[in-house]
Amino acid sequence: MIKGVALAGLVALTTVGLPSIGRSVRLQPDHSEALQQKRPLNQAPAGFTTLFNGNDLSGWRGRQPNYSPYEEDKLTPEERAAKQAAWNTERDAHWRVDTAKGEIVSDGQSPHLATEKKYGDFELWVDWLMVSPNGDSGIYLRSYPQVQIWDPANPREVKNGVEKGSGALWNNNADNPGKWPLVKADNPVGEWNTLRIRMVGARVWIWLNGKATVEGQVLDNFFKRGEPVLPTGAIELQTHGSEIRFRNIYVREIPATEAKDILSK
């Protein structure tokens, strides 16, 4: 969760430049999260690419928290290289790989861990573990916040709706249904959870532990309210003040024909 950002009173034109979806499609429970957690560790299923090899952070870079992709695109090559060197130094101070367990570990401090590659339409699987109570984390989509991960029992976050659970787009505008999960699907703190995320255009579908928590809602543009999000960007792992672990991170890029079919339903 991003703190200290007031969203009240903002109005987003959340369908700008987006195809109209004429009816709501109820997603059925996805029971494949059980298979996800029983698969050989960090080995992608057919059709997917492994983003974490279990041994090191190849393919991942540090990235300044909540840094606008529009501002990053303005950097000169020299400025970009200098920033990236600093971000990677921070990455190495706060992110590590537990090779004995095949897990990425964050101590809860800056920066984000971002894919070096940019993605457009994609399906992502990721397992996450909150080590201790009151944790906070998230998955950034194309460098936009975020699929929220937090402890639903954290008393400090009741004012922010924490009791509703993880797996929704918390930084969305208040009038966007995707801001809150359809169901609370979190496993207890200390147990592994599985997220499945599908992003097509600016629309997002999310399943947490096999239960649909967001169904085809628009991801609002955190950096330019009222404009659609950029068509490509990094996938980022974010943590906020507590140790979080990740494993089994796979991605599948969705081809244009499939994306069109998804948006037509």
Buried (B, 14 or more C-beta within 10 A) or exposed (E): BBEEEEBEEEEBEBEEEBEEBEEEEEBEEBEBBEEBBEBEEBEBBEEBEBBBBBEEBEBBBBBBBBBBBEEBEEEEEEEEEEBBEEBBEBBEEBBBBEEEEBBBBBEBBBBBBBBEBBBBBBBBBBBBBBBEEBBBBBBBBBBBBBBBBBBBBBEEBEEBBBEBBBBBBBBBBEEBBBBBBBBBBBBEBEEBBBBBBBBBBBBBBBBBBBBBBBBBBBBBBBBBBEBBBBEBBBBBBBBBEBBBBBBBBBBBBBEEEBBBEBBEE
